[in-house]
Amino acid sequence: KTFKIKKAKLRDVESFGMLCTEKELGLSDHHETIMQLPKDAPLGTDLREIFGDTIFEISLTPNLGHCMSMLGIARDLAAMIDSKAHRPSFQLEENSHEKTSDALSVEIKAPEACPRYSCRLIRNVKIALSPLWLKKRLEAAGVRSINNIVDVTNYIMLSCGQPMHAFDYEKIGGQKISVQLTEKETTLKTLDGEKRKIPEGILMIYDQTKPIAVAGVMGGAESEVQDQTRHILLEAADFNSSVVRRGSKGLNLRSESSSRFERGIDHEGVTKALDQAAYLIQKVAGGEIAEGMIDVIPKQRKEKKIKCRIHRVNEILGTTLSYSEIESFLLRLEMDVDTTDEEIFEVTVPSYRNDIHQEIDLIEEIARIYGYNNIDKGEGRVINSPIPHTPMYLVEQKMRTLLLREGLQEFLTCDLISPKLSELCLEKGSSDLRAIEVLHPSSVDQSILRTSLLPGLLQAVKHNFDRQTHDISAFEIGRVHFKLEEHFHERTSAALVMTGKRNPHYFEGKGAHVDFFDLKGILENVIVGFGIPMPTFSPSHLKSFHPGKQAALHVGSIRIGVCGEIHPERLETLDIDKPVLFAQLDLHDLFELQGGFTQMAPLPQFPGSDRDLTLTLKKEIPMEKVMKHLREFKSKLLKDFFLLDLYESDKIGADFKNITLRFTYRDDEKTVEQAQVEKEHERLVETLKNLS
């Protein structure tokens, strides 16, 4: 709506202009009142001179969680320039005779997930807009001002690195707080207005009857601070990094709080930040701070002490730093150093340095403060000898080459899968093989180590199907993990997955689909490529595969893998509506069996003589049994044999099948005589009668 600006008196001053709110000026979303400038702001001064500031954008690597605050950056800069970081000073006034512990009870039911939970009660606060200095500092950091209470919690998070949350105390049912993992799926409307499904295993804050916040991620809308709020409960806590990450990923919800908890916060700084927040709230919103705080620590955390050897520092960095220089660098990093030993420091790591765990971490910090540019590069070395590789690496590379040669493309999937997918693909039976659960997984969907490459490849097939890619011939080389007889095992495997058409439509008019024999042929070529004798295929009874379309691969008595068509019921669970072929080989077994050079033989110099033979067999007799019998047949003339045809019909009986074999007889020293061939062939036929 447009209107004409006319001459008028505004605050007893004649003006032809108009006073604009911050929203109308495009400075913020607030439009209730005009912007209040400081009283000492000179008339006619450009606003940029009053509010102008220099803003630095800093990119942090994931391990530098202690620098996700003004204080953290100040500490690091102070160490770099050998100065001191100044902390804000304040004097908290508890101006109420009421005790926080009398107004509320706190219970931590998941101590591993919540090492510390602290809170303070502040009554009779006045919810209003934040003062200009607070709003401008938040805006400079990219945070939208909401109200004075919420703004203080955000300010403390940005200044100290401690995420905080303020609850409307009167909306906490039963005046009780419980920190626990969800035992079943529940729902919560979060502060962003979304009603979210909370899966099992997510750390939540509960009152006596209901969930009121996702711990470390976001609060609930039902207990949020609003304009009519009078009493607030101020929360500061230390939540486990992995647990918060699981909650954030499980809800697909990332916040400023969760990003800090995921990297680790200062366990000892929780109560300091809580006191500073209470002090600021009292300054900007008034109120009466209850006496004391609730500070629940289920298990006291020990100080982290690490030994650091002087000679090891110089050995790793290629320096000649002295005892006093190294001590100085560590002290600048606010570490306590025990110097009773002239060769070894015992260093006490500050509680906010969650990234330092061992001696090499201390050496990295020393290098950082000393300056990477100050470390002598030394003379360059040229290595002419080939880099040695582990035998298993060479087997993996050889397998990769052979499979690429067969026209397959490589897939890469994650070792971590969901319990549902693990259960779907884990074979049940007499074996004690069990899946391995991950401690503190980032999400339920990545909480189990795979026992087979099948789950990931099926997910990849589904991913491609959803994007209209239905012709897939691929492989993966990766590790599988399982627990057997109370021992943990890790094996390297190669897996193949095939579905769809054998060739593109322009190669083959009918568009024939891949089948079991395509998969079988690739496996035979790959195994022979390792210099291993042709494998045998025998019936198997795995529940992941189609009952009549699966086989186990053996070389001698060693089972090296399985292959077949995945059971339709398993595919249906993943919404895959087309047949999928799968095979998996154990590379450790192939490594043990692989031969050296392939022996070559000259082409035959004399012609051979072929004979065809048709056998009628019961359907349950596998072809491999026939082939094994023929391989064991001793004959100097029989050089080759193969399956020529398979015939099934009601004419020969529903329980029978006809197989036609072709045999090639040849004498290596002369042209074979037909009488010899007939005699040898009759002897072979007699031995086959036992099968039919």
C-alpha positions in Angstrom: 0.0 0.0 0.0 1.4 3.4 -1.0 0.8 6.7 0.7 2.1 10.3 0.5 4.6 11.6 3.0 3.6 15.0 4.2 4.9 17.6 6.6 4.2 16.5 10.2 5.5 16.8 13.7 7.4 13.7 14.8 8.4 13.8 18.5 7.9 17.5 18.5 10.2 18.0 15.5 8.8 19.2 12.1 9.8 16.8 9.4 9.0 16.1 5.7 10.4 12.6 6.1 9.3 9.4 7.8 10.7 7.4 10.7 11.3 3.8 9.5 11.5 0.6 11.4 14.5 -1.7 11.0 12.4 -4.0 8.8 11.5 -1.0 6.5 15.2 -0.2 6.3 16.1 -3.8 5.4 18.2 -4.2 8.6 16.2 -6.9 10.4 12.7 -8.4 10.8 11.7 -6.2 13.7 8.9 -3.7 12.8 7.2 -3.0 16.2 9.2 0.2 17.0 11.8 2.5 15.4 15.5 1.9 15.9 16.8 3.4 19.1 20.3 4.9 18.5 22.7 5.5 21.4 22.1 8.8 23.1 25.7 10.0 22.4 25.3 9.4 18.6 26.1 12.8 16.9 23.3 14.2 14.7 23.8 13.8 11.0 26.4 11.0 11.3 26.3 8.3 8.7 24.9 5.1 10.2 27.8 3.1 8.8 30.1 5.1 11.1 28.0 4.2 14.1 27.4 0.5 13.3 30.2 -0.2 10.8 32.5 -3.0 11.7 35.0 -5.4 10.1 33.7 -9.0 10.0 36.1 -11.9 9.5 35.0 -15.2 8.1 37.0 -18.1 9.5 36.9 -21.6 8.1 37.6 -24.4 10.6 38.6 -28.0 10.1 36.4 -30.5 11.9 38.9 -31.1 14.7 39.0 -27.5 15.8 35.7 -27.5 17.8 37.4 -25.4 20.5 37.7 -22.5 18.0 33.9 -22.3 17.3 33.6 -19.2 19.6 35.1 -15.8 20.1 36.9 -17.1 23.2 38.3 -20.0 21.3 39.7 -17.9 18.5 41.1 -15.4 21.0 42.9 -18.2 22.9 44.4 -19.6 19.7 45.5 -16.1 18.5 47.0 -15.4 21.9 49.0 -18.6 21.7 50.2 -17.6 18.2 51.4 -14.2 19.1 52.5 -15.1 22.7 49.9 -13.0 24.4 47.0 -13.5 26.9 43.4 -14.1 26.1 41.1 -11.9 28.3 37.9 -13.5 29.6 34.8 -11.4 30.2 34.5 -10.6 33.9 31.1 -10.4 35.7 29.7 -10.6 39.2 26.6 -12.8 39.4 24.0 -11.6 41.9 21.6 -14.3 43.1 18.8 -12.0 44.3 16.3 -14.6 45.3 16.0 -16.7 48.4 14.5 -19.6 46.4 16.8 -22.5 45.6 16.9 -23.9 42.1 17.1 -27.4 43.6 13.8 -26.9 45.4 12.0 -25.8 42.3 13.2 -28.6 40.0 14.7 -32.1 39.9 17.0 -33.4 37.2 17.7 -37.1 36.4 20.2 -38.4 33.8 19.1 -41.8 32.7 21.8 -42.1 29.9 25.0 -41.1 31.7 27.2 -42.1 28.7 25.2 -39.8 26.4 25.1 -36.9 28.9 28.2 -36.5 31.0 26.9 -33.2 32.5 23.6 -31.3 32.8 23.3 -28.0 34.6 20.5 -25.5 34.9 19.4 -22.3 36.7 16.0 -20.8 37.5 15.3 -17.1 36.8 11.9 -15.7 37.8 10.0 -12.6 36.8 11.9 -11.8 33.6 10.5 -9.4 31.1 10.5 -10.6 27.5 11.3 -7.8 25.1 13.5 -6.8 22.2 17.2 -7.0 22.9 19.3 -3.9 23.4 20.9 -2.5 20.2 24.5 -3.6 21.1 23.3 -7.3 21.5 21.3 -7.3 18.3 24.1 -5.8 16.3 26.7 -8.3 17.6 24.4 -11.2 16.7 23.6 -9.8 13.3 27.3 -9.4 12.6 27.6 -13.1 13.3 24.7 -14.0 11.0 22.2 -14.7 13.8 18.7 -13.3 13.7 17.6 -11.5 16.8 14.4 -13.0 18.4 14.0 -11.7 21.9 16.3 -10.8 24.8 16.3 -14.2 26.4 16.9 -16.3 23.3 19.5 -13.7 22.1 21.5 -14.1 25.3 21.7 -17.9 24.9 22.9 -17.4 21.3 25.3 -14.7 22.4 26.9 -17.1 25.0 27.1 -19.8 22.4 29.0 -17.5 20.0 31.2 -16.0 22.6 32.0 -19.0 24.8 31.2 -22.0 22.5 28.6 -23.4 25.0 25.2 -24.1 23.4 22.3 -23.2 25.7 18.6 -23.4 25.8 15.9 -21.5 27.7 12.7 -23.3 28.7 9.5 -21.7 29.9 9.6 -23.0 33.4 5.8 -23.0 33.8 5.5 -25.4 30.9 7.7 -28.0 32.3 5.4 -30.7 33.5 5.9 -31.8 37.1 8.9 -29.5 37.4 11.1 -32.5 36.6 13.8 -32.9 33.9 14.9 -36.3 32.6 17.7 -36.9 30.1 17.2 -40.2 28.3 17.3 -42.1 25.1 14.0 -42.8 23.3 12.9 -46.4 23.8 10.4 -46.2 20.9 9.4 -43.8 18.1 7.8 -40.6 19.4 6.9 -37.1 18.0 7.9 -33.6 18.9 7.1 -30.2 17.4 10.4 -28.4 17.3 11.2 -24.7 17.4 11.2 -24.4 13.6 7.5 -25.4 13.6 8.0 -28.9 12.2 6.3 -31.8 13.8 9.0 -34.5 13.7 9.1 -38.2 14.2 11.8 -39.1 16.7 13.2 -42.6 16.1 14.3 -45.0 18.8 17.7 -44.3 20.4 17.7 -40.5 20.1 18.8 -38.5 23.2 15.9 -36.4 24.4 15.0 -34.0 27.3 11.7 -35.0 29.0 9.6 -33.4 31.6 7.5 -35.7 33.8 5.1 -36.6 31.0 6.5 -35.7 27.6 9.6 -34.9 25.5 10.4 -31.1 25.4 13.7 -31.0 23.4 16.0 -33.0 21.2 19.2 -32.9 23.3 21.9 -30.8 21.7 19.9 -30.2 18.5 16.8 -28.1 19.0 14.1 -27.4 21.6 10.4 -28.1 21.5 7.8 -25.5 20.5 5.6 -26.4 23.5 8.1 -25.2 26.1 9.7 -22.3 24.2 10.1 -18.8 25.6 7.3 -16.5 24.4 6.2 -12.9 25.0 4.0 -14.0 28.0 6.8 -16.1 29.7 7.6 -15.0 33.2 9.9 -17.6 34.6 12.7 -19.4 32.7 14.8 -22.4 33.2 18.2 -21.9 31.7 20.0 -25.1 30.5 23.7 -25.8 29.8 24.9 -29.3 29.3 27.6 -31.5 27.8 26.1 -34.1 25.4 28.1 -36.9 23.8 29.3 -36.0 20.3 28.3 -39.2 18.7 24.9 -39.2 20.3 24.1 -35.6 19.1 25.3 -36.5 15.6 23.0 -39.5 15.6 20.1 -37.3 16.6 20.9 -34.6 14.1 21.2 -37.1 11.2 18.3 -39.1 12.4 16.0 -36.0 12.2 17.8 -34.5 9.2 18.1 -31.4 11.3 21.4 -29.5 11.8 21.7 -26.5 14.1 24.4 -24.2 15.4 24.1 -26.1 18.7 24.5 -29.6 17.2 27.5 -28.5 15.1 29.3 -27.6 18.3 28.3 -30.6 20.3 29.4 -32.9 17.4 32.9 -31.5 17.7 33.0 -31.5 21.4 32.6 -28.7 24.0 34.4 -27.7 27.1 33.1 -30.1 29.9 34.5 -27.8 32.6 33.2 -24.6 31.0 29.5 -25.6 31.3 28.7 -23.9 34.6 30.9 -20.8 33.7 28.8 -20.2 30.6 25.6 -20.8 32.6 26.5 -18.2 35.1 27.5 -15.7 32.4 24.2 -16.2 30.6 22.2 -15.7 33.9 24.2 -12.5 34.5 23.4 -11.1 31.1 19.7 -12.1 31.2 19.4 -10.2 34.5 20.9 -7.2 32.8 18.7 -7.2 29.7 15.5 -8.8 31.1 15.6 -8.2 34.8 14.4 -11.1 36.9 15.4 -12.8 40.1 18.1 -15.5 39.9 17.4 -18.4 42.3 20.1 -19.4 44.7 22.5 -22.0 43.4 22.3 -24.2 40.3 21.6 -27.9 39.6 24.8 -29.5 38.3 24.5 -33.2 37.7 27.7 -35.1 36.8 27.1 -38.9 36.7 30.8 -39.7 36.6 33.7 -37.4 37.4 36.0 -36.9 34.4 39.7 -37.3 35.0 42.2 -34.8 33.8 43.8 -35.9 30.5 47.6 -36.3 31.0 50.0 -37.1 28.1 53.7 -37.7 28.2 55.7 -35.8 25.5 59.3 -36.8 24.8 61.7 -34.0 23.8 63.7 -36.1 21.3 60.5 -37.4 19.7 59.3 -33.9 19.0 62.5 -33.0 17.2 62.6 -36.4 15.5 59.1 -36.0 14.0 59.4 -32.3 13.1 63.1 -32.4 12.0 63.9 -29.6 14.4 66.4 -28.9 17.2 64.0 -27.2 19.6 65.3 -26.9 23.2 63.6 -28.0 26.4 62.6 -24.4 27.3 61.2 -23.7 23.8 58.9 -26.7 23.8 57.8 -25.9 27.3 57.0 -22.3 26.3 54.9 -23.4 23.3 52.9 -25.8 25.5 52.3 -23.1 28.2 51.1 -20.6 25.5 48.5 -23.2 24.7 47.3 -23.1 28.3 48.6 -26.5 29.1 50.0 -27.4 32.5 53.5 -28.9 32.1 55.3 -31.0 34.7 59.0 -30.5 34.2 60.4 -32.9 36.9 61.9 -35.0 34.1 64.6 -33.4 31.9 63.7 -35.6 28.9 59.9 -36.0 29.2 57.1 -33.5 29.8 53.9 -34.7 31.5 51.3 -32.4 29.9 47.8 -31.8 31.3 45.5 -31.0 28.5 42.9 -28.3 28.9 39.3 -29.6 29.1 38.3 -27.7 26.0 40.8 -29.5 23.8 38.8 -32.5 22.8 41.1 -33.1 19.8 44.2 -33.9 21.7 44.6 -37.6 22.8 48.2 -38.7 22.4 51.8 -37.5 22.0 51.6 -37.0 18.3 48.7 -34.5 18.8 50.9 -32.5 21.2 53.7 -32.5 18.6 51.3 -31.2 16.0 50.3 -28.3 18.3 54.0 -27.5 18.9 54.6 -27.4 15.2 51.6 -25.1 14.7 52.8 -22.6 17.3 56.4 -22.8 16.2 55.2 -22.1 12.7 55.3 -24.5 9.8 57.3 -22.1 7.7 60.0 -22.1 10.3 60.6 -25.9 10.0 63.5 -26.6 7.7 62.4 -28.6 4.7 65.8 -30.4 4.5 67.2 -31.9 1.3 64.8 -33.6 -1.0 65.0 -37.3 -1.4 64.5 -39.3 -4.6 63.3 -42.8 -4.2 64.0 -44.9 -7.2 62.9 -48.3 -5.9 59.3 -49.4 -6.4 56.9 -48.8 -3.5 56.2 -52.2 -1.9 52.6 -53.3 -1.5 50.9 -55.8 0.7 50.0 -59.1 -1.0 46.3 -58.5 -0.4 46.6 -55.1 -2.1 48.0 -56.8 -5.2 45.2 -59.4 -5.1 42.7 -56.6 -5.0 44.3 -54.8 -7.9 44.4 -58.0 -9.9 40.8 -58.7 -9.2 39.8 -55.2 -10.1 41.7 -55.5 -13.5 40.0 -58.8 -14.3 36.5 -57.6 -13.5 37.0 -54.4 -15.5 38.2 -56.5 -18.4 34.9 -58.3 -18.2 33.1 -55.0 -18.8 31.9 -54.4 -15.3 32.0 -51.0 -13.6 33.1 -50.5 -10.0 30.7 -49.5 -7.2 31.7 -48.2 -3.8 29.3 -48.6 -0.9 29.5 -47.9 2.9 30.7 -50.6 5.4 27.9 -49.4 7.8 24.3 -50.4 7.2 21.0 -50.4 9.1 19.9 -53.3 11.4 17.0 -53.9 9.1 19.2 -54.4 6.1 21.7 -56.5 8.0 18.9 -58.8 9.2 17.6 -59.0 5.6 20.9 -60.2 4.2 22.4 -62.2 7.2 22.2 -65.9 6.7 20.6 -67.9 9.5 21.7 -71.4 10.2 23.9 -73.5 12.3 26.8 -71.1 12.1 27.6 -68.8 15.0 28.4 -65.9 12.7 26.9 -62.7 14.0 26.9 -59.1 12.9 28.9 -56.5 14.8 27.1 -53.4 16.3 28.9 -50.1 16.3 29.3 -48.3 19.6 27.6 -44.8 19.6 26.8 -44.8 15.8 26.1 -41.5 14.1 22.7 -42.8 13.0 20.6 -46.0 13.2 21.0 -46.5 9.5 24.7 -46.8 10.0 24.9 -48.8 13.2 25.9 -52.3 11.9 29.1 -53.4 10.1 28.2 -55.4 7.0 28.7 -59.1 6.9 28.3 -59.2 3.2 28.7 -56.8 0.2 25.1 -57.7 -0.8 23.3 -55.0 1.3 25.2 -52.1 -0.2 25.0 -53.3 -3.7 21.3 -53.9 -3.4 20.9 -50.3 -2.2 23.0 -49.2 -5.2 20.7 -51.2 -7.6 17.6 -49.6 -6.0 19.2 -46.1 -6.2 19.8 -46.7 -10.0 16.4 -48.1 -10.5 14.8 -45.0 -9.0 16.7 -43.0 -11.6 15.6 -45.0 -14.6 18.8 -47.0 -14.9 17.8 -50.6 -15.1 20.8 -52.3 -16.9 23.6 -52.8 -14.4 26.7 -54.9 -14.4 29.0 -53.9 -11.6 31.3 -55.1 -8.9 32.7 -54.0 -5.5 35.9 -54.9 -3.7 35.5 -54.3 0.0 35.7 -55.6 3.6 33.1 -57.6 5.5 33.1 -57.9 9.2 31.6 -60.5 11.5 31.8 -62.1 15.0 32.5 -65.8 15.1 33.0 -67.8 18.3 33.5 -64.6 20.3 36.3 -63.4 17.9 36.0 -60.5 15.5 37.0 -61.1 11.9 37.5 -58.9 8.9 37.8 -60.4 5.4 38.3 -58.8 2.0 35.7 -59.9 -0.6 34.8 -59.1 -4.2 31.1 -59.1 -5.2 29.3 -58.9 -8.6 25.8 -57.7 -9.2 24.0 -57.9 -12.5 20.5 -57.1 -13.7 18.7 -56.0 -16.9 19.7 -56.5 -20.5 22.9 -58.3 -21.5 23.7 -55.8 -24.2 22.4 -52.4 -25.4 19.3 -52.6 -27.6 21.2 -51.6 -30.7 23.5 -54.6 -30.3 20.8 -57.2 -29.8 17.4 -56.7 -31.2 15.6 -58.9 -28.7 17.3 -57.3 -25.8 18.0 -60.6 -23.9 18.5 -60.3 -20.2 21.5 -61.4 -18.2 21.1 -64.8 -16.5 22.9 -67.2 -14.2 25.2 -68.4 -17.0 26.4 -64.9 -17.7 27.4 -64.6 -14.1 28.9 -68.1 -14.0 31.0 -67.4 -17.1 32.5 -64.2 -15.6 33.4 -66.0 -12.4 35.1 -68.8 -14.3 37.2 -66.3 -16.3 38.2 -64.3 -13.2 39.2 -67.4 -11.2 41.2 -68.9 -14.1 42.8 -65.4 -14.5 44.3 -66.0 -11.0 46.0 -69.2 -12.3 43.5 -71.3 -10.3 41.9 -74.5 -11.8 38.4 -74.1 -13.1 36.0 -74.0 -10.1 33.2 -76.4 -9.5 29.6 -75.3 -8.9 27.6 -77.3 -6.4 24.1 -76.7 -5.0 23.7 -74.4 -2.0 20.8 -73.6 0.2 21.3 -69.9 1.2 18.1 -68.0 2.1 19.2 -64.8 0.4 19.1 -66.6 -3.0 16.4 -68.1 -5.1 16.0 -71.8 -4.0 16.6 -73.2 -7.5 19.1 -70.6 -8.9 22.1 -70.6 -6.6 25.4 -72.4 -6.3 28.6 -72.6 -4.1 32.0 -72.3 -5.8 34.6 -74.8 -4.8 38.3 -75.2 -5.8 39.1 -78.7 -4.5 37.6 -78.8 -1.0 37.8 -75.0 -0.4 34.6 -73.0 -0.8 35.7 -69.7 -2.3 32.3 -68.1 -2.9 28.6 -68.2 -3.7 26.5 -67.0 -6.7 23.0 -67.0 -7.9 19.8 -65.0 -8.2 18.6 -63.1 -5.2 15.4 -64.3 -3.6 12.4 -62.4 -4.9 11.1 -61.8 -1.4 14.3 -60.1 -0.4 14.1 -57.9 -3.5 10.4 -57.1 -2.8 11.4 -55.7 0.6 13.6 -53.2 -1.1 11.0 -52.4 -3.8 13.1 -54.0 -6.5 10.8 -55.6 -9.1 13.4 -57.2 -11.5 15.6 -60.2 -11.1 19.1 -59.5 -9.6 22.1 -61.8 -9.9 24.8 -61.7 -7.2 28.1 -63.4 -6.5 30.7 -63.0 -3.8 34.3 -64.3 -3.7 36.7 -64.4 -0.7 39.9 -62.8 -1.8 41.9 -64.4 1.1 41.1 -67.8 -0.3 42.0 -66.8 -3.8 45.3 -65.4 -2.5 46.1 -68.8 -1.0 45.1 -70.7 -4.1 46.5 -68.5 -6.9 49.1 -70.0 -9.1 52.1 -68.6 -10.9 52.4 -68.4 -14.6 49.7 -70.0 -16.8 51.0 -73.0 -18.6 50.5 -72.9 -22.3 50.2 -75.9 -24.7 50.7 -76.1 -28.5 47.8 -76.5 -30.8 47.0 -80.2 -31.6 48.8 -81.5 -34.7 46.5 -84.4 -35.4 42.7 -84.4 -35.9 40.3 -85.6 -33.3 37.0 -87.4 -33.4 33.8 -86.2 -31.8 31.0 -88.3 -30.3 27.7 -87.1 -28.9 25.8 -88.8 -26.1 22.4 -88.1 -24.6 21.7 -89.1 -21.0 18.3 -89.3 -19.3 18.7 -88.2 -15.7 16.5 -87.3 -12.7 16.1 -83.6 -12.4 17.6 -83.4 -9.0 21.0 -84.8 -10.2 23.1 -81.6 -10.8 25.2 -81.2 -13.9 28.3 -80.8 -11.7 28.0 -84.4 -10.6 28.2 -85.5 -14.2 31.1 -83.2 -15.0 33.0 -84.4 -11.9 32.5 -88.0 -12.9 33.9 -87.2 -16.4 36.9 -85.4 -14.9 37.7 -88.5 -12.9 37.5 -90.8 -15.9 41.0 -92.0 -16.8 41.6 -91.9 -20.6 44.6 -90.9 -22.8 42.3 -90.2 -25.7 39.5 -88.1 -24.1 40.7 -84.5 -24.5 37.6 -82.5 -24.0 33.9 -82.7 -23.2 31.1 -80.1 -22.7 27.3 -79.8 -22.4 25.8 -79.5 -25.8 22.0 -79.4 -25.0 19.5 -79.6 -22.2 16.0 -80.9 -22.9 13.0 -81.2 -20.5 9.5 -82.3 -21.6 6.5 -84.3 -20.3 7.3 -86.8 -23.0 10.3 -88.0 -21.0 8.6 -87.5 -17.6 8.1 -84.6 -15.4 10.9 -85.7 -13.1 13.5 -86.3 -15.8 15.7 -84.3 -18.1 17.9 -85.1 -21.2 21.4 -83.8 -21.4 23.5 -84.1 -24.5 27.3 -84.1 -24.1 30.0 -83.8 -26.8 33.3 -85.7 -26.3 36.5 -85.1 -28.3 39.0 -88.0 -28.6 42.5 -87.4 -30.0 45.9 -89.2 -30.0 48.7 -86.7 -29.5 51.2 -88.8 -31.5 49.2 -89.9 -34.5 45.8 -89.8 -36.2 43.4 -91.6 -33.9 41.8 -94.8 -35.2 38.1 -95.0 -35.2 38.2 -98.5 -33.5 40.1 -97.0 -30.6 37.6 -94.2 -30.3 34.6 -96.6 -30.3 36.3 -98.8 -27.7 37.1 -95.8 -25.4 33.7 -94.3 -25.9 31.9 -97.5 -25.0 34.0 -97.7 -21.8 33.0 -94.2 -20.9 29.3 -94.9 -21.6 29.4 -97.9 -19.3 30.6 -95.8 -16.4 27.9 -93.2 -17.1 25.1 -95.8 -16.8 25.4 -95.7 -13.1 24.4 -92.0 -13.1 21.4 -92.5 -15.3 
